[in-house]
């Protein structure tokens, strides 16, 4: 789970971003061999969302100078997403379908999203590109070596072939596309819906009752989180981890509500009324998209 902290108008909320489920925790890592799996790449060409492989002329220009040579061994398993549509992309997921010698398939997923700022130009605008790799250090330019890269290199060497596919995407108008085999579209919708709902409830409440209202909004998510984690719920960011692993829109919505409500409680206890004013400012300026299938009218 990778996450960043965004600050909007002084109000601190730890938003989820650049999420990745990997298979390293369940696969034994062997030493590097000379094996080079066959790598194929598929984008959502009908939507003008392309994935460029390392052999594509447009791949290398996406990198800035300064990449360490060691990362070159990961380039065959890295892609560049290129948005040739007329809309900005605000979220997307990429799946690595990695086939073992015994025919079984491992499917690490990279989900890239950050809904803390939905202003135009802050995500993947038309005609822009982004590097996508299971190594976030390589994504960032590869200027510093990450020991995790050694594990990835060894891991890829054990596969007989790897198919990298753009699995889902959401445009700025909320329309979603892709087969979404990893079910990220309903999770993205739940995160957006939960933020708008919790922020609205917080700003419309009587100040003396805000904390109790937030506790009530967080409670269903707390009950669900304790059941899913089989233990006590710790810091509110635990909600985010469980939400990103949830199996449905409804589960993710409850957990995301718990995340935002608990975060607001923490902020109020440290900052008081300015927190609510910042939330009002966010709601006035932010346009929350209605995430839906692009082809739902058909």
SENU-954621 format. One record per residue (C-alpha): residue in three letters; x, y, z. Coordinates in steps of 0.05 Angstrom, whole numbers. Example, Ala and Ser with C-alpha at 12.3 -4.5 7.8 and 13.67 -1.06 7.14 Angstrom:
BEGIN
<pt><residu>ALA</residu><c1>246</c1><c2>-90</c2><c3>156</c3></pt>
<pt><residu>SER</residu><c1>273</c1><c2>-21</c2><c3>143</c3></pt>
END
This chain:
BEGIN
<pt><residu>UNK</residu><c1>0</c1><c2>0</c2><c3>0</c3></pt>
<pt><residu>UNK</residu><c1>30</c1><c2>66</c2><c3>-21</c3></pt>
<pt><residu>UNK</residu><c1>-1</c1><c2>131</c2><c3>2</c3></pt>
<pt><residu>UNK</residu><c1>15</c1><c2>205</c2><c3>4</c3></pt>
<pt><residu>UNK</residu><c1>-8</c1><c2>261</c2><c3>49</c3></pt>
<pt><residu>UNK</residu><c1>-42</c1><c2>320</c2><c3>15</c3></pt>
<pt><residu>UNK</residu><c1>-55</c1><c2>387</c2><c3>48</c3></pt>
<pt><residu>UNK</residu><c1>-115</c1><c2>427</c2><c3>23</c3></pt>
<pt><residu>UNK</residu><c1>-127</c1><c2>495</c2><c3>54</c3></pt>
<pt><residu>UNK</residu><c1>-90</c1><c2>473</c2><c3>117</c3></pt>
<pt><residu>UNK</residu><c1>-135</c1><c2>413</c2><c3>128</c3></pt>
<pt><residu>UNK</residu><c1>-95</c1><c2>349</c2><c3>132</c3></pt>
<pt><residu>UNK</residu><c1>-125</c1><c2>285</c2><c3>105</c3></pt>
<pt><residu>UNK</residu><c1>-81</c1><c2>226</c2><c3>87</c3></pt>
<pt><residu>UNK</residu><c1>-109</c1><c2>208</c2><c3>18</c3></pt>
<pt><residu>UNK</residu><c1>-96</c1><c2>143</c2><c3>-15</c3></pt>
<pt><residu>UNK</residu><c1>-54</c1><c2>145</c2><c3>-78</c3></pt>
<pt><residu>UNK</residu><c1>-12</c1><c2>101</c2><c3>-122</c3></pt>
<pt><residu>UNK</residu><c1>-38</c1><c2>37</c2><c3>-93</c3></pt>
<pt><residu>UNK</residu><c1>-7</c1><c2>-30</c2><c3>-111</c3></pt>
<pt><residu>UNK</residu><c1>-23</c1><c2>-101</c2><c3>-92</c3></pt>
<pt><residu>UNK</residu><c1>39</c1><c2>-144</c2><c3>-103</c3></pt>
<pt><residu>UNK</residu><c1>52</c1><c2>-218</c2><c3>-100</c3></pt>
<pt><residu>UNK</residu><c1>119</c1><c2>-217</c2><c3>-65</c3></pt>
<pt><residu>UNK</residu><c1>88</c1><c2>-235</c2><c3>1</c3></pt>
<pt><residu>UNK</residu><c1>64</c1><c2>-302</c2><c3>-24</c3></pt>
<pt><residu>UNK</residu><c1>119</c1><c2>-322</c2><c3>-73</c3></pt>
<pt><residu>UNK</residu><c1>187</c1><c2>-347</c2><c3>-56</c3></pt>
<pt><residu>UNK</residu><c1>241</c1><c2>-304</c2><c3>-89</c3></pt>
<pt><residu>UNK</residu><c1>297</c1><c2>-344</c2><c3>-123</c3></pt>
<pt><residu>UNK</residu><c1>364</c1><c2>-319</c2><c3>-147</c3></pt>
<pt><residu>UNK</residu><c1>367</c1><c2>-283</c2><c3>-213</c3></pt>
<pt><residu>UNK</residu><c1>371</c1><c2>-329</c2><c3>-273</c3></pt>
<pt><residu>UNK</residu><c1>383</c1><c2>-316</c2><c3>-346</c3></pt>
<pt><residu>UNK</residu><c1>310</c1><c2>-326</c2><c3>-363</c3></pt>
<pt><residu>UNK</residu><c1>276</c1><c2>-269</c2><c3>-402</c3></pt>
<pt><residu>UNK</residu><c1>201</c1><c2>-278</c2><c3>-403</c3></pt>
<pt><residu>UNK</residu><c1>160</c1><c2>-259</c2><c3>-465</c3></pt>
<pt><residu>UNK</residu><c1>128</c1><c2>-192</c2><c3>-449</c3></pt>
<pt><residu>UNK</residu><c1>65</c1><c2>-166</c2><c3>-485</c3></pt>
<pt><residu>UNK</residu><c1>27</c1><c2>-102</c2><c3>-473</c3></pt>
<pt><residu>UNK</residu><c1>-46</c1><c2>-82</c2><c3>-485</c3></pt>
<pt><residu>UNK</residu><c1>-78</c1><c2>-14</c2><c3>-474</c3></pt>
<pt><residu>UNK</residu><c1>-150</c1><c2>10</c2><c3>-483</c3></pt>
<pt><residu>UNK</residu><c1>-138</c1><c2>30</c2><c3>-555</c3></pt>
<pt><residu>UNK</residu><c1>-212</c1><c2>40</c2><c3>-570</c3></pt>
<pt><residu>UNK</residu><c1>-213</c1><c2>94</c2><c3>-516</c3></pt>
<pt><residu>UNK</residu><c1>-147</c1><c2>124</c2><c3>-541</c3></pt>
<pt><residu>UNK</residu><c1>-111</c1><c2>103</c2><c3>-478</c3></pt>
<pt><residu>UNK</residu><c1>-47</c1><c2>69</c2><c3>-498</c3></pt>
<pt><residu>UNK</residu><c1>6</c1><c2>29</c2><c3>-461</c3></pt>
<pt><residu>UNK</residu><c1>75</c1><c2>37</c2><c3>-491</c3></pt>
<pt><residu>UNK</residu><c1>125</c1><c2>-20</c2><c3>-482</c3></pt>
<pt><residu>UNK</residu><c1>200</c1><c2>-11</c2><c3>-474</c3></pt>
<pt><residu>UNK</residu><c1>208</c1><c2>-23</c2><c3>-549</c3></pt>
<pt><residu>UNK</residu><c1>161</c1><c2>34</c2><c3>-568</c3></pt>
<pt><residu>UNK</residu><c1>192</c1><c2>99</c2><c3>-595</c3></pt>
<pt><residu>UNK</residu><c1>151</c1><c2>139</c2><c3>-544</c3></pt>
<pt><residu>UNK</residu><c1>175</c1><c2>99</c2><c3>-483</c3></pt>
<pt><residu>UNK</residu><c1>243</c1><c2>129</c2><c3>-467</c3></pt>
<pt><residu>UNK</residu><c1>223</c1><c2>202</c2><c3>-476</c3></pt>
<pt><residu>UNK</residu><c1>176</c1><c2>194</c2><c3>-416</c3></pt>
<pt><residu>UNK</residu><c1>236</c1><c2>188</c2><c3>-371</c3></pt>
<pt><residu>UNK</residu><c1>278</c1><c2>246</c2><c3>-347</c3></pt>
<pt><residu>UNK</residu><c1>354</c1><c2>241</c2><c3>-349</c3></pt>
<pt><residu>UNK</residu><c1>388</c1><c2>210</c2><c3>-288</c3></pt>
<pt><residu>UNK</residu><c1>359</c1><c2>140</c2><c3>-285</c3></pt>
<pt><residu>UNK</residu><c1>407</c1><c2>90</c2><c3>-252</c3></pt>
<pt><residu>UNK</residu><c1>432</c1><c2>37</c2><c3>-300</c3></pt>
<pt><residu>UNK</residu><c1>408</c1><c2>-19</c2><c3>-253</c3></pt>
<pt><residu>UNK</residu><c1>336</c1><c2>-2</c2><c3>-267</c3></pt>
<pt><residu>UNK</residu><c1>345</c1><c2>-20</c2><c3>-340</c3></pt>
<pt><residu>UNK</residu><c1>332</c1><c2>-92</c2><c3>-321</c3></pt>
<pt><residu>UNK</residu><c1>261</c1><c2>-72</c2><c3>-301</c3></pt>
<pt><residu>UNK</residu><c1>246</c1><c2>-33</c2><c3>-364</c3></pt>
<pt><residu>UNK</residu><c1>217</c1><c2>-93</c2><c3>-403</c3></pt>
<pt><residu>UNK</residu><c1>165</c1><c2>-100</c2><c3>-347</c3></pt>
<pt><residu>UNK</residu><c1>150</c1><c2>-25</c2><c3>-344</c3></pt>
<pt><residu>UNK</residu><c1>101</c1><c2>12</c2><c3>-388</c3></pt>
<pt><residu>UNK</residu><c1>83</c1><c2>84</c2><c3>-404</c3></pt>
<pt><residu>UNK</residu><c1>9</c1><c2>103</c2><c3>-406</c3></pt>
<pt><residu>UNK</residu><c1>-6</c1><c2>154</c2><c3>-459</c3></pt>
<pt><residu>UNK</residu><c1>-72</c1><c2>192</c2><c3>-460</c3></pt>
<pt><residu>UNK</residu><c1>-91</c1><c2>207</c2><c3>-532</c3></pt>
<pt><residu>UNK</residu><c1>-164</c1><c2>220</c2><c3>-515</c3></pt>
<pt><residu>UNK</residu><c1>-195</c1><c2>289</c2><c3>-507</c3></pt>
<pt><residu>UNK</residu><c1>-207</c1><c2>281</c2><c3>-432</c3></pt>
<pt><residu>UNK</residu><c1>-163</c1><c2>280</c2><c3>-371</c3></pt>
<pt><residu>UNK</residu><c1>-156</c1><c2>212</c2><c3>-336</c3></pt>
<pt><residu>UNK</residu><c1>-163</c1><c2>217</c2><c3>-260</c3></pt>
<pt><residu>UNK</residu><c1>-153</c1><c2>144</c2><c3>-242</c3></pt>
<pt><residu>UNK</residu><c1>-127</c1><c2>81</c2><c3>-276</c3></pt>
<pt><residu>UNK</residu><c1>-105</c1><c2>10</c2><c3>-259</c3></pt>
<pt><residu>UNK</residu><c1>-54</c1><c2>-34</c2><c3>-293</c3></pt>
<pt><residu>UNK</residu><c1>-51</c1><c2>-110</c2><c3>-285</c3></pt>
<pt><residu>UNK</residu><c1>11</c1><c2>-154</c2><c3>-295</c3></pt>
<pt><residu>UNK</residu><c1>-12</c1><c2>-224</c2><c3>-315</c3></pt>
<pt><residu>UNK</residu><c1>50</c1><c2>-264</c2><c3>-298</c3></pt>
<pt><residu>UNK</residu><c1>48</c1><c2>-338</c2><c3>-319</c3></pt>
<pt><residu>UNK</residu><c1>91</c1><c2>-387</c2><c3>-280</c3></pt>
<pt><residu>UNK</residu><c1>123</c1><c2>-449</c2><c3>-310</c3></pt>
<pt><residu>UNK</residu><c1>68</c1><c2>-492</c2><c3>-280</c3></pt>
<pt><residu>UNK</residu><c1>15</c1><c2>-451</c2><c3>-316</c3></pt>
<pt><residu>UNK</residu><c1>-11</c1><c2>-414</c2><c3>-255</c3></pt>
<pt><residu>UNK</residu><c1>-17</c1><c2>-338</c2><c3>-260</c3></pt>
<pt><residu>UNK</residu><c1>2</c1><c2>-283</c2><c3>-211</c3></pt>
<pt><residu>UNK</residu><c1>-33</c1><c2>-217</c2><c3>-220</c3></pt>
<pt><residu>UNK</residu><c1>-2</c1><c2>-157</c2><c3>-185</c3></pt>
<pt><residu>UNK</residu><c1>-43</c1><c2>-94</c2><c3>-195</c3></pt>
<pt><residu>UNK</residu><c1>-23</c1><c2>-21</c2><c3>-196</c3></pt>
<pt><residu>UNK</residu><c1>-80</c1><c2>27</c2><c3>-181</c3></pt>
<pt><residu>UNK</residu><c1>-61</c1><c2>100</c2><c3>-190</c3></pt>
<pt><residu>UNK</residu><c1>-108</c1><c2>153</c2><c3>-162</c3></pt>
<pt><residu>UNK</residu><c1>-109</c1><c2>215</c2><c3>-118</c3></pt>
<pt><residu>UNK</residu><c1>-175</c1><c2>249</c2><c3>-110</c3></pt>
<pt><residu>UNK</residu><c1>-150</c1><c2>302</c2><c3>-61</c3></pt>
<pt><residu>UNK</residu><c1>-145</c1><c2>351</c2><c3>-119</c3></pt>
<pt><residu>UNK</residu><c1>-192</c1><c2>345</c2><c3>-179</c3></pt>
<pt><residu>UNK</residu><c1>-172</c1><c2>409</c2><c3>-214</c3></pt>
<pt><residu>UNK</residu><c1>-159</c1><c2>403</c2><c3>-289</c3></pt>
<pt><residu>UNK</residu><c1>-88</c1><c2>386</c2><c3>-306</c3></pt>
<pt><residu>UNK</residu><c1>-70</c1><c2>352</c2><c3>-240</c3></pt>
<pt><residu>UNK</residu><c1>-74</c1><c2>279</c2><c3>-264</c3></pt>
<pt><residu>UNK</residu><c1>-64</c1><c2>252</c2><c3>-334</c3></pt>
<pt><residu>UNK</residu><c1>-86</c1><c2>307</c2><c3>-383</c3></pt>
<pt><residu>UNK</residu><c1>-96</c1><c2>294</c2><c3>-458</c3></pt>
<pt><residu>UNK</residu><c1>-32</c1><c2>282</c2><c3>-496</c3></pt>
<pt><residu>UNK</residu><c1>8</c1><c2>269</c2><c3>-433</c3></pt>
<pt><residu>UNK</residu><c1>44</c1><c2>207</c2><c3>-408</c3></pt>
<pt><residu>UNK</residu><c1>61</c1><c2>173</c2><c3>-342</c3></pt>
<pt><residu>UNK</residu><c1>109</c1><c2>117</c2><c3>-325</c3></pt>
<pt><residu>UNK</residu><c1>76</c1><c2>56</c2><c3>-294</c3></pt>
<pt><residu>UNK</residu><c1>117</c1><c2>4</c2><c3>-257</c3></pt>
<pt><residu>UNK</residu><c1>110</c1><c2>-41</c2><c3>-197</c3></pt>
<pt><residu>UNK</residu><c1>174</c1><c2>-6</c2><c3>-175</c3></pt>
<pt><residu>UNK</residu><c1>151</c1><c2>63</c2><c3>-151</c3></pt>
<pt><residu>UNK</residu><c1>224</c1><c2>84</c2><c3>-148</c3></pt>
<pt><residu>UNK</residu><c1>231</c1><c2>72</c2><c3>-223</c3></pt>
<pt><residu>UNK</residu><c1>165</c1><c2>109</c2><c3>-233</c3></pt>
<pt><residu>UNK</residu><c1>194</c1><c2>169</c2><c3>-198</c3></pt>
<pt><residu>UNK</residu><c1>253</c1><c2>170</c2><c3>-246</c3></pt>
<pt><residu>UNK</residu><c1>300</c1><c2>116</c2><c3>-218</c3></pt>
<pt><residu>UNK</residu><c1>351</c1><c2>165</c2><c3>-191</c3></pt>
<pt><residu>UNK</residu><c1>360</c1><c2>128</c2><c3>-125</c3></pt>
<pt><residu>UNK</residu><c1>367</c1><c2>53</c2><c3>-118</c3></pt>
<pt><residu>UNK</residu><c1>312</c1><c2>15</c2><c3>-82</c3></pt>
<pt><residu>UNK</residu><c1>331</c1><c2>-55</c2><c3>-56</c3></pt>
<pt><residu>UNK</residu><c1>260</c1><c2>-76</c2><c3>-73</c3></pt>
<pt><residu>UNK</residu><c1>280</c1><c2>-72</c2><c3>-146</c3></pt>
<pt><residu>UNK</residu><c1>327</c1><c2>-131</c2><c3>-136</c3></pt>
<pt><residu>UNK</residu><c1>268</c1><c2>-173</c2><c3>-112</c3></pt>
<pt><residu>UNK</residu><c1>226</c1><c2>-152</c2><c3>-172</c3></pt>
<pt><residu>UNK</residu><c1>282</c1><c2>-170</c2><c3>-221</c3></pt>
<pt><residu>UNK</residu><c1>288</c1><c2>-239</c2><c3>-190</c3></pt>
<pt><residu>UNK</residu><c1>213</c1><c2>-247</c2><c3>-189</c3></pt>
<pt><residu>UNK</residu><c1>204</c1><c2>-231</c2><c3>-263</c3></pt>
<pt><residu>UNK</residu><c1>259</c1><c2>-280</c2><c3>-282</c3></pt>
<pt><residu>UNK</residu><c1>217</c1><c2>-339</c2><c3>-257</c3></pt>
<pt><residu>UNK</residu><c1>159</c1><c2>-326</c2><c3>-304</c3></pt>
<pt><residu>UNK</residu><c1>152</c1><c2>-355</c2><c3>-374</c3></pt>
<pt><residu>UNK</residu><c1>111</c1><c2>-296</c2><c3>-399</c3></pt>
<pt><residu>UNK</residu><c1>82</c1><c2>-230</c2><c3>-374</c3></pt>
<pt><residu>UNK</residu><c1>23</c1><c2>-194</c2><c3>-404</c3></pt>
<pt><residu>UNK</residu><c1>14</c1><c2>-122</c2><c3>-380</c3></pt>
<pt><residu>UNK</residu><c1>-56</c1><c2>-93</c2><c3>-390</c3></pt>
<pt><residu>UNK</residu><c1>-91</c1><c2>-27</c2><c3>-377</c3></pt>
<pt><residu>UNK</residu><c1>-149</c1><c2>-55</c2><c3>-337</c3></pt>
<pt><residu>UNK</residu><c1>-192</c1><c2>6</c2><c3>-321</c3></pt>
<pt><residu>UNK</residu><c1>-194</c1><c2>81</c2><c3>-324</c3></pt>
<pt><residu>UNK</residu><c1>-238</c1><c2>139</c2><c3>-302</c3></pt>
<pt><residu>UNK</residu><c1>-242</c1><c2>204</c2><c3>-341</c3></pt>
<pt><residu>UNK</residu><c1>-252</c1><c2>272</c2><c3>-309</c3></pt>
<pt><residu>UNK</residu><c1>-327</c1><c2>271</c2><c3>-326</c3></pt>
<pt><residu>UNK</residu><c1>-334</c1><c2>207</c2><c3>-285</c3></pt>
<pt><residu>UNK</residu><c1>-342</c1><c2>160</c2><c3>-344</c3></pt>
<pt><residu>UNK</residu><c1>-305</c1><c2>95</c2><c3>-333</c3></pt>
<pt><residu>UNK</residu><c1>-277</c1><c2>45</c2><c3>-383</c3></pt>
<pt><residu>UNK</residu><c1>-242</c1><c2>-22</c2><c3>-385</c3></pt>
<pt><residu>UNK</residu><c1>-255</c1><c2>-94</c2><c3>-366</c3></pt>
<pt><residu>UNK</residu><c1>-237</c1><c2>-77</c2><c3>-293</c3></pt>
<pt><residu>UNK</residu><c1>-219</c1><c2>-148</c2><c3>-275</c3></pt>
<pt><residu>UNK</residu><c1>-189</c1><c2>-123</c2><c3>-209</c3></pt>
<pt><residu>UNK</residu><c1>-254</c1><c2>-85</c2><c3>-191</c3></pt>
<pt><residu>UNK</residu><c1>-223</c1><c2>-17</c2><c3>-179</c3></pt>
<pt><residu>UNK</residu><c1>-279</c1><c2>25</c2><c3>-211</c3></pt>
<pt><residu>UNK</residu><c1>-329</c1><c2>12</c2><c3>-155</c3></pt>
<pt><residu>UNK</residu><c1>-275</c1><c2>27</c2><c3>-103</c3></pt>
<pt><residu>UNK</residu><c1>-257</c1><c2>93</c2><c3>-137</c3></pt>
<pt><residu>UNK</residu><c1>-331</c1><c2>111</c2><c3>-138</c3></pt>
<pt><residu>UNK</residu><c1>-337</c1><c2>94</c2><c3>-64</c3></pt>
<pt><residu>UNK</residu><c1>-278</c1><c2>137</c2><c3>-44</c3></pt>
<pt><residu>UNK</residu><c1>-306</c1><c2>198</c2><c3>-81</c3></pt>
<pt><residu>UNK</residu><c1>-377</c1><c2>187</c2><c3>-55</c3></pt>
<pt><residu>UNK</residu><c1>-353</c1><c2>177</c2><c3>17</c3></pt>
<pt><residu>UNK</residu><c1>-311</c1><c2>240</c2><c3>18</c3></pt>
<pt><residu>UNK</residu><c1>-368</c1><c2>284</c2><c3>-9</c3></pt>
<pt><residu>UNK</residu><c1>-419</c1><c2>253</c2><c3>40</c3></pt>
<pt><residu>UNK</residu><c1>-375</c1><c2>258</c2><c3>102</c3></pt>
<pt><residu>UNK</residu><c1>-351</c1><c2>328</c2><c3>87</c3></pt>
<pt><residu>UNK</residu><c1>-422</c1><c2>351</c2><c3>74</c3></pt>
<pt><residu>UNK</residu><c1>-448</c1><c2>321</c2><c3>140</c3></pt>
<pt><residu>UNK</residu><c1>-391</c1><c2>352</c2><c3>179</c3></pt>
<pt><residu>UNK</residu><c1>-402</c1><c2>422</c2><c3>151</c3></pt>
<pt><residu>UNK</residu><c1>-477</c1><c2>421</c2><c3>161</c3></pt>
<pt><residu>UNK</residu><c1>-474</c1><c2>397</c2><c3>233</c3></pt>
<pt><residu>UNK</residu><c1>-479</c1><c2>440</c2><c3>295</c3></pt>
<pt><residu>UNK</residu><c1>-407</c1><c2>450</c2><c3>318</c3></pt>
<pt><residu>UNK</residu><c1>-420</c1><c2>420</c2><c3>387</c3></pt>
<pt><residu>UNK</residu><c1>-447</c1><c2>357</c2><c3>354</c3></pt>
<pt><residu>UNK</residu><c1>-397</c1><c2>348</c2><c3>298</c3></pt>
<pt><residu>UNK</residu><c1>-352</c1><c2>298</c2><c3>334</c3></pt>
<pt><residu>UNK</residu><c1>-411</c1><c2>255</c2><c3>356</c3></pt>
<pt><residu>UNK</residu><c1>-439</c1><c2>255</c2><c3>285</c3></pt>
<pt><residu>UNK</residu><c1>-372</c1><c2>235</c2><c3>257</c3></pt>
<pt><residu>UNK</residu><c1>-368</c1><c2>178</c2><c3>307</c3></pt>
<pt><residu>UNK</residu><c1>-436</c1><c2>153</c2><c3>284</c3></pt>
<pt><residu>UNK</residu><c1>-414</c1><c2>157</c2><c3>211</c3></pt>
<pt><residu>UNK</residu><c1>-350</c1><c2>119</c2><c3>227</c3></pt>
<pt><residu>UNK</residu><c1>-381</c1><c2>64</c2><c3>270</c3></pt>
<pt><residu>UNK</residu><c1>-407</c1><c2>19</c2><c3>213</c3></pt>
<pt><residu>UNK</residu><c1>-339</c1><c2>21</c2><c3>181</c3></pt>
<pt><residu>UNK</residu><c1>-306</c1><c2>7</c2><c3>248</c3></pt>
<pt><residu>UNK</residu><c1>-349</c1><c2>-55</c2><c3>258</c3></pt>
<pt><residu>UNK</residu><c1>-333</c1><c2>-79</c2><c3>187</c3></pt>
<pt><residu>UNK</residu><c1>-259</c1><c2>-64</c2><c3>196</c3></pt>
<pt><residu>UNK</residu><c1>-255</c1><c2>-103</c2><c3>260</c3></pt>
<pt><residu>UNK</residu><c1>-288</c1><c2>-162</c2><c3>227</c3></pt>
<pt><residu>UNK</residu><c1>-243</c1><c2>-159</c2><c3>165</c3></pt>
<pt><residu>UNK</residu><c1>-179</c1><c2>-149</c2><c3>205</c3></pt>
<pt><residu>UNK</residu><c1>-198</c1><c2>-198</c2><c3>261</c3></pt>
<pt><residu>UNK</residu><c1>-170</c1><c2>-150</c2><c3>312</c3></pt>
<pt><residu>UNK</residu><c1>-171</c1><c2>-81</c2><c3>340</c3></pt>
<pt><residu>UNK</residu><c1>-172</c1><c2>-22</c2><c3>292</c3></pt>
<pt><residu>UNK</residu><c1>-112</c1><c2>23</c2><c3>301</c3></pt>
<pt><residu>UNK</residu><c1>-99</c1><c2>90</c2><c3>268</c3></pt>
<pt><residu>UNK</residu><c1>-153</c1><c2>116</c2><c3>220</c3></pt>
<pt><residu>UNK</residu><c1>-108</c1><c2>100</c2><c3>160</c3></pt>
<pt><residu>UNK</residu><c1>-122</c1><c2>26</c2><c3>173</c3></pt>
<pt><residu>UNK</residu><c1>-190</c1><c2>42</c2><c3>142</c3></pt>
<pt><residu>UNK</residu><c1>-155</c1><c2>60</c2><c3>77</c3></pt>
<pt><residu>UNK</residu><c1>-116</c1><c2>-5</c2><c3>73</c3></pt>
<pt><residu>UNK</residu><c1>-179</c1><c2>-46</c2><c3>84</c3></pt>
<pt><residu>UNK</residu><c1>-220</c1><c2>-4</c2><c3>36</c3></pt>
<pt><residu>UNK</residu><c1>-170</c1><c2>-13</c2><c3>-20</c3></pt>
<pt><residu>UNK</residu><c1>-175</c1><c2>-88</c2><c3>-9</c3></pt>
<pt><residu>UNK</residu><c1>-251</c1><c2>-90</c2><c3>-3</c3></pt>
<pt><residu>UNK</residu><c1>-293</c1><c2>-134</c2><c3>-47</c3></pt>
<pt><residu>UNK</residu><c1>-350</c1><c2>-87</c2><c3>-64</c3></pt>
<pt><residu>UNK</residu><c1>-374</c1><c2>-15</c2><c3>-70</c3></pt>
<pt><residu>UNK</residu><c1>-415</c1><c2>-22</c2><c3>-6</c3></pt>
<pt><residu>UNK</residu><c1>-356</c1><c2>-48</c2><c3>35</c3></pt>
<pt><residu>UNK</residu><c1>-309</c1><c2>5</c2><c3>8</c3></pt>
<pt><residu>UNK</residu><c1>-360</c1><c2>60</c2><c3>21</c3></pt>
<pt><residu>UNK</residu><c1>-368</c1><c2>41</c2><c3>94</c3></pt>
<pt><residu>UNK</residu><c1>-293</c1><c2>37</c2><c3>105</c3></pt>
<pt><residu>UNK</residu><c1>-281</c1><c2>102</c2><c3>67</c3></pt>
<pt><residu>UNK</residu><c1>-333</c1><c2>137</c2><c3>109</c3></pt>
<pt><residu>UNK</residu><c1>-297</c1><c2>111</c2><c3>171</c3></pt>
<pt><residu>UNK</residu><c1>-232</c1><c2>137</c2><c3>142</c3></pt>
<pt><residu>UNK</residu><c1>-256</c1><c2>208</c2><c3>129</c3></pt>
<pt><residu>UNK</residu><c1>-299</c1><c2>213</c2><c3>192</c3></pt>
<pt><residu>UNK</residu><c1>-242</c1><c2>189</c2><c3>237</c3></pt>
<pt><residu>UNK</residu><c1>-194</c1><c2>236</c2><c3>203</c3></pt>
<pt><residu>UNK</residu><c1>-241</c1><c2>294</c2><c3>215</c3></pt>
<pt><residu>UNK</residu><c1>-248</c1><c2>275</c2><c3>289</c3></pt>
<pt><residu>UNK</residu><c1>-172</c1><c2>276</c2><c3>295</c3></pt>
<pt><residu>UNK</residu><c1>-166</c1><c2>343</c2><c3>260</c3></pt>
<pt><residu>UNK</residu><c1>-221</c1><c2>375</c2><c3>302</c3></pt>
<pt><residu>UNK</residu><c1>-188</c1><c2>351</c2><c3>366</c3></pt>
<pt><residu>UNK</residu><c1>-123</c1><c2>383</c2><c3>343</c3></pt>
<pt><residu>UNK</residu><c1>-148</c1><c2>443</c2><c3>304</c3></pt>
<pt><residu>UNK</residu><c1>-219</c1><c2>459</c2><c3>324</c3></pt>
<pt><residu>UNK</residu><c1>-266</c1><c2>501</c2><c3>282</c3></pt>
<pt><residu>UNK</residu><c1>-217</c1><c2>521</c2><c3>227</c3></pt>
<pt><residu>UNK</residu><c1>-222</c1><c2>448</c2><c3>204</c3></pt>
<pt><residu>UNK</residu><c1>-296</c1><c2>457</c2><c3>187</c3></pt>
<pt><residu>UNK</residu><c1>-283</c1><c2>522</c2><c3>150</c3></pt>
<pt><residu>UNK</residu><c1>-231</c1><c2>486</c2><c3>108</c3></pt>
<pt><residu>UNK</residu><c1>-280</c1><c2>431</c2><c3>92</c3></pt>
<pt><residu>UNK</residu><c1>-331</c1><c2>483</c2><c3>70</c3></pt>
<pt><residu>UNK</residu><c1>-279</c1><c2>513</c2><c3>25</c3></pt>
<pt><residu>UNK</residu><c1>-264</c1><c2>445</c2><c3>-6</c3></pt>
<pt><residu>UNK</residu><c1>-338</c1><c2>431</c2><c3>-19</c3></pt>
<pt><residu>UNK</residu><c1>-348</c1><c2>500</c2><c3>-51</c3></pt>
<pt><residu>UNK</residu><c1>-290</c1><c2>492</c2><c3>-99</c3></pt>
<pt><residu>UNK</residu><c1>-289</c1><c2>417</c2><c3>-113</c3></pt>
<pt><residu>UNK</residu><c1>-331</c1><c2>384</c2><c3>-167</c3></pt>
<pt><residu>UNK</residu><c1>-341</c1><c2>310</c2><c3>-150</c3></pt>
<pt><residu>UNK</residu><c1>-351</c1><c2>268</c2><c3>-212</c3></pt>
<pt><residu>UNK</residu><c1>-406</c1><c2>216</c2><c3>-216</c3></pt>
<pt><residu>UNK</residu><c1>-367</c1><c2>153</c2><c3>-232</c3></pt>
<pt><residu>UNK</residu><c1>-406</c1><c2>111</c2><c3>-282</c3></pt>
<pt><residu>UNK</residu><c1>-396</c1><c2>66</c2><c3>-341</c3></pt>
<pt><residu>UNK</residu><c1>-383</c1><c2>105</c2><c3>-405</c3></pt>
<pt><residu>UNK</residu><c1>-431</c1><c2>60</c2><c3>-441</c3></pt>
<pt><residu>UNK</residu><c1>-486</c1><c2>54</c2><c3>-389</c3></pt>
<pt><residu>UNK</residu><c1>-537</c1><c2>86</c2><c3>-435</c3></pt>
<pt><residu>UNK</residu><c1>-527</c1><c2>33</c2><c3>-489</c3></pt>
END
